[in-house]
Amino acid sequence: MQKVSDQFVPIQDRIRKFKNRFFLPRYLRDIKKIGIGGISGGNSVELITDGDVFFTSIISSIENAEKSINLETYIFKSDTVGMLIAEKLAEKAASGVEVNVIYDSIGSLTSSTQMFNMMRKSGVEVIEYHPFVPWRRYWGLSFRDHRKILIIDGTIAYIGGINIGKEYAGKKFNGGNWRDTHVKIEGPAVFDIQFFFMENWYRNGGAVMNSRIYFPELKKSGEKLLMILCSDARRKVKPVQQSYISAIRNARNSIYITNAYFIPDAKIYRSLVKAAERGVDVSLLLPGQSDIPFVRYASRYLYKRYMRKGIRIFEYDGSILHAKTAVIDGIWSTVGSSNLDRRSFRKNLEMNAVILDQNFGEQMEQVFLNDLERTREVTLQVFQKRSFVEFFIEWLCYRFRNLF
């Protein structure tokens, strides 16, 4: 005879899923009222959390491209992985495929100009986004293109946090094994990703393209509901930020956020605190080590406030954490380039995919739980014992956070 305790777990699980069904109507009502993003159905989404899998997948997609390749990235390094991708793009351009690349000037500041010249000579159209020049205000440091997207033949798209560089790769490409997340999308949502690329391309002087090549008829590829959200400093509406706030406000069970550079503004902060106060499980997975120590110190300054409100904090120690993801109530998930900070919402070009799907949400929750195995939880009791020097550095970095 089955024990009551054995029966209780699946019953609880069914109740949780039933409650989650109420999340979407509330969230969609908010989104409609705000007027951000369109929803497309019939998509398939593949979650990628391994650098070697990511680079193997995009190389295969590039090699199989027949008509067009559009790549937009913040960092395009000229290391072994970057050169490999550049050579693949050059080969496809030389074979007659239309290949277009947008890379950020500051993000790719240390990359070799010879790599970009090699691609140009092979027929790749290349745009350097906002070149670093002394006659601009602050030398043009602000307003960067922080997106990481790749569109193949207008039918397959990759979007997430992984730049082109070996630090994101694993053993196969002799990389640094940074922890990051990307998704591969097929279906009607690819149209929106392609549209945002083309908009940026033309705004920055790109050559006129044949739209029939880049916007083919897209058929249903799966069952996933998607929203493609683009943050742009030129617009007053901040879709990624507002989508986060709406999802957090409507959460009833859980909020699991993984973010590399977590310095939320007052709106996000208050939304998280209110969620924790009404009994939502709010857990933050943040870097234990960072490629930008200044940001990590600034982020830690608010730790005590979070923990006093019941928000749990875990620091990832496996490697450098660079992912920008979240899953709320197991049904709302986001993967993209946007950090939860002022720069991402107000100064950068960013792009996030919001996936409204229970099965995908459960995948995201499992990835979060798996990542927790490589973390240490920060507790209030221990954190309060840190030295005055550490506290002062955190305070100083937080006060000057808007400079970065």
C-alpha positions in Angstrom: 0.0 0.0 0.0 1.4 3.4 -0.9 2.2 5.7 2.0 0.5 9.1 2.4 3.9 10.8 2.1 4.5 9.1 -1.2 1.2 10.4 -2.5 1.7 13.9 -1.2 4.6 14.9 -3.4 2.8 14.3 -6.8 -0.3 16.0 -5.4 1.7 19.0 -4.4 3.3 19.1 -7.8 -0.1 19.0 -9.6 -1.4 21.8 -7.3 1.7 23.9 -8.1 1.2 23.4 -11.9 -2.5 24.3 -11.6 -1.7 27.5 -9.7 0.9 28.4 -12.3 -1.8 28.5 -15.0 -3.1 31.7 -13.4 0.3 33.4 -13.9 0.0 33.8 -17.7 -3.4 35.6 -17.9 -2.2 38.2 -15.3 1.2 38.6 -17.0 -0.2 38.9 -20.5 -2.8 41.4 -19.3 0.1 43.6 -18.0 2.2 43.2 -21.2 -0.8 44.2 -23.3 -1.4 47.3 -21.1 2.2 48.4 -21.2 2.4 47.7 -25.0 5.7 45.8 -25.1 6.6 42.9 -27.4 4.5 40.7 -29.6 3.9 37.0 -28.8 4.4 34.3 -31.4 3.4 30.7 -31.1 4.6 27.6 -32.8 8.2 27.8 -31.9 10.8 25.3 -30.8 13.5 26.2 -28.3 16.7 24.4 -27.5 18.4 25.3 -24.2 22.2 25.5 -24.5 24.2 25.7 -21.2 27.6 24.4 -22.5 30.1 26.4 -24.5 31.4 23.5 -26.5 27.8 22.5 -27.5 27.1 26.1 -28.4 30.1 26.6 -30.7 29.7 23.2 -32.3 26.0 24.0 -33.0 26.7 27.5 -34.5 29.5 26.2 -36.6 27.3 23.4 -38.0 24.5 26.0 -38.7 27.0 28.3 -40.5 28.3 25.5 -42.6 24.8 24.5 -43.6 23.6 28.0 -44.4 22.3 28.4 -48.0 21.3 32.0 -48.4 22.2 34.3 -45.5 24.0 34.6 -42.2 23.6 37.6 -39.8 25.8 37.8 -36.7 25.6 40.5 -34.1 27.9 40.3 -31.0 29.4 42.5 -28.3 32.7 40.6 -28.3 34.3 39.0 -31.4 37.7 37.9 -30.2 40.6 37.1 -32.5 41.6 34.0 -30.5 41.4 30.4 -31.8 37.6 30.2 -31.4 37.1 33.7 -32.9 39.4 33.0 -35.9 37.6 29.7 -36.5 34.2 31.4 -36.6 35.6 34.2 -38.8 37.1 31.7 -41.3 33.8 29.8 -41.5 32.0 33.1 -42.2 34.5 34.0 -44.8 34.2 30.6 -46.5 30.4 31.0 -46.8 30.7 34.5 -48.1 33.2 33.4 -50.7 30.7 30.6 -51.8 28.0 33.2 -52.4 26.1 33.2 -49.1 25.2 36.8 -47.9 27.1 37.2 -44.6 26.7 40.3 -42.4 28.4 41.0 -39.1 27.9 43.7 -36.5 30.5 43.8 -33.7 30.8 46.3 -30.9 33.8 48.6 -31.0 34.5 48.6 -27.2 33.7 45.0 -26.7 36.0 44.0 -29.5 38.6 46.6 -28.8 41.5 44.2 -28.4 40.6 42.1 -31.4 42.9 42.0 -34.4 41.8 44.3 -37.3 43.4 41.7 -39.6 40.6 39.2 -38.7 37.9 41.7 -39.8 39.8 42.7 -42.9 40.1 39.0 -43.8 36.4 38.6 -43.6 35.8 41.8 -45.7 38.1 40.6 -48.4 36.1 37.4 -48.6 32.9 39.2 -49.1 31.6 39.5 -45.5 29.8 42.8 -44.9 31.2 44.1 -41.5 30.0 47.0 -39.4 31.8 48.3 -36.3 29.2 49.6 -33.9 29.9 53.0 -32.4 33.7 53.3 -33.0 35.8 54.5 -30.1 36.7 58.1 -31.1 38.0 61.0 -28.9 35.7 63.7 -30.4 32.6 62.1 -29.0 31.3 62.7 -25.5 33.2 60.4 -23.1 35.0 59.2 -26.3 31.9 57.2 -27.2 32.2 54.7 -24.3 28.4 54.6 -23.6 25.6 53.2 -25.7 27.1 49.8 -26.7 25.7 46.9 -28.7 25.6 44.2 -26.1 23.5 41.7 -28.1 24.7 38.2 -29.0 22.5 36.9 -31.8 23.0 34.7 -34.9 20.4 34.2 -37.6 20.8 31.5 -40.3 18.7 31.7 -43.6 16.0 33.6 -41.6 14.8 30.3 -40.1 17.2 29.5 -37.3 18.2 32.0 -34.6 20.6 31.9 -31.6 20.2 34.3 -28.7 21.7 34.5 -25.3 24.8 35.6 -23.3 27.7 33.9 -25.1 30.1 36.1 -27.0 32.5 34.9 -29.7 35.6 33.9 -27.7 37.4 30.8 -26.3 36.7 31.7 -22.6 33.1 30.5 -23.1 34.3 27.2 -24.6 35.2 23.9 -22.8 37.7 21.2 -23.4 36.8 20.6 -27.0 38.0 24.2 -28.0 40.5 24.5 -25.1 38.4 27.3 -23.5 37.9 28.8 -20.1 34.6 27.0 -19.5 32.7 30.1 -18.4 29.1 29.4 -17.3 26.7 30.9 -19.7 23.3 30.2 -21.4 22.0 30.5 -25.0 18.9 29.2 -26.8 18.4 28.0 -30.4 15.1 29.1 -31.8 13.1 27.9 -34.8 9.7 29.1 -35.8 7.9 32.4 -36.2 9.9 34.2 -33.5 12.9 34.2 -35.7 11.2 36.9 -37.8 11.4 39.3 -34.8 15.1 38.6 -34.2 15.8 39.1 -37.8 13.8 42.3 -37.8 15.8 43.8 -34.9 19.1 42.9 -36.6 18.0 44.5 -39.8 16.9 47.6 -38.0 20.3 48.0 -36.3 22.0 47.2 -39.6 20.3 50.0 -41.6 20.6 52.5 -38.8 24.4 52.1 -38.8 24.9 52.4 -42.5 24.6 48.8 -43.7 24.0 48.0 -47.3 20.4 47.5 -48.6 19.4 43.8 -48.6 16.9 41.7 -50.5 14.2 41.2 -47.9 12.9 38.0 -49.6 16.2 36.3 -48.7 16.1 37.4 -45.1 12.4 37.0 -44.3 11.2 33.7 -45.7 7.8 32.3 -44.8 8.2 30.7 -41.4 6.2 27.6 -40.5 5.3 26.2 -37.1 8.2 24.4 -35.6 7.0 23.5 -32.1 4.5 24.6 -29.4 6.4 27.3 -27.5 5.1 30.8 -26.9 7.8 33.4 -27.3 8.4 37.1 -26.9 11.5 38.7 -28.3 12.3 41.9 -26.3 14.8 44.5 -27.4 16.2 47.2 -25.1 17.2 50.4 -26.8 18.5 53.6 -25.2 16.6 55.6 -27.9 13.2 54.5 -26.6 11.4 55.5 -23.5 9.8 52.0 -23.1 12.2 49.4 -21.5 10.7 46.1 -22.6 13.2 43.8 -20.8 13.0 45.7 -17.5 9.2 46.0 -17.6 8.8 42.3 -18.5 10.9 41.4 -15.5 8.9 43.6 -13.2 5.5 42.3 -14.4 6.7 38.7 -14.0 8.1 39.3 -10.5 4.9 41.1 -9.4 2.7 38.2 -10.6 4.9 35.5 -9.0 3.2 33.3 -6.4 5.7 30.4 -6.0 9.3 31.0 -7.0 11.7 33.4 -8.6 15.1 32.0 -9.6 17.4 34.6 -11.1 20.9 33.9 -12.5 22.8 37.1 -13.4 26.4 38.0 -14.0 26.2 41.7 -13.2 23.4 42.1 -10.7 22.9 45.8 -9.6 19.1 46.2 -10.0 17.5 49.6 -10.0 14.9 50.6 -7.4 12.0 49.2 -9.4 13.4 45.7 -9.7 14.7 45.8 -6.1 11.3 46.7 -4.6 9.5 44.1 -6.7 11.8 41.4 -5.5 11.5 42.5 -1.8 7.7 42.6 -2.1 7.7 39.1 -3.6 9.7 37.7 -0.8 7.5 39.4 1.8 4.4 37.7 0.4 6.0 34.3 0.7 7.6 33.8 -2.8 10.8 31.7 -2.8 13.3 34.3 -4.2 16.8 33.0 -4.9 19.6 34.8 -6.6 22.5 32.9 -8.3 25.4 35.4 -8.6 29.1 35.2 -9.4 31.6 34.0 -6.8 34.3 35.3 -9.1 33.9 37.9 -11.9 35.7 39.2 -14.9 34.8 42.7 -13.7 35.5 42.8 -9.9 34.2 46.3 -9.6 30.7 45.2 -10.5 30.8 42.2 -8.1 31.8 44.5 -5.2 29.0 46.9 -6.1 26.5 44.0 -6.3 27.6 42.7 -2.8 26.8 46.1 -1.2 23.1 45.3 -1.2 23.4 41.6 0.0 22.5 42.4 3.6 19.3 44.1 2.5 18.2 41.2 0.4 18.9 38.6 3.1 17.0 40.6 5.8 14.0 40.4 3.5 14.2 36.6 3.1 15.9 36.6 -0.3 18.5 33.8 -0.6 21.9 34.4 -2.3 24.1 31.8 -3.8 27.6 32.6 -5.3 28.8 30.4 -8.1 32.3 29.0 -7.6 32.6 26.5 -10.5 34.0 29.1 -12.9 33.2 32.7 -14.0 29.4 33.0 -14.2 28.2 35.1 -17.2 24.6 33.9 -17.7 21.6 36.3 -17.7 18.6 34.1 -17.1 15.5 33.8 -14.9 12.6 31.4 -14.3 9.5 32.5 -12.4 6.7 30.1 -11.2 8.1 27.5 -13.5 6.3 29.0 -16.5 8.0 32.3 -17.3 11.6 32.1 -18.5 14.0 34.5 -20.0 17.4 34.0 -21.7 19.4 36.8 -23.3 22.1 39.4 -23.1 20.5 41.8 -20.6 21.9 42.0 -17.1 19.8 43.4 -14.3 21.6 46.7 -14.1 21.2 50.3 -15.1 23.5 50.0 -18.2 21.6 47.2 -19.7 18.2 49.0 -19.3 19.3 52.5 -20.3 22.5 52.5 -22.4 22.9 49.2 -24.2 21.3 47.5 -27.1 20.1 44.2 -25.6 17.9 41.3 -26.6 16.1 38.7 -24.5 13.8 35.9 -25.4 10.9 35.3 -23.0 9.6 31.8 -23.2 6.1 31.2 -21.8 6.0 27.4 -21.4 5.7 25.0 -18.5 8.0 22.3 -19.9 10.8 24.8 -20.7 10.3 26.4 -17.3 10.9 23.1 -15.7 14.1 22.7 -17.7 15.2 26.1 -16.5 14.5 25.2 -12.9 16.5 22.0 -13.2 19.5 23.9 -14.7 19.2 26.4 -11.8 19.2 23.5 -9.2 22.1 21.9 -11.0 24.1 25.1 -10.8 23.4 25.4 -7.1 25.5 22.3 -6.6 28.5 24.4 -7.6 27.7 27.3 -5.2 28.0 28.4 -1.6 25.1 30.1 0.1 25.8 33.5 1.5 24.3 33.8 5.0 23.5 37.0 6.9 25.4 35.7 10.0 28.6 35.2 8.1 28.3 38.1 5.7 28.0 40.6 8.6 31.4 39.5 9.9 33.3 40.7 6.7 36.0 43.2 7.3 35.6 47.0 7.3 37.9 47.2 4.2 35.6 44.8 2.3 32.5 46.9 3.3 34.2 50.1 2.3 35.2 48.7 -1.2 31.6 47.5 -1.7 30.2 50.9 -0.7 32.6 52.8 -2.9 32.0 50.6 -6.0 28.2 50.9 -5.4 28.4 54.7 -5.2 30.2 54.9 -8.5 28.3 52.0 -10.2 26.7 54.3 -12.8 30.2 55.0 -14.3 30.3 51.4 -15.6 
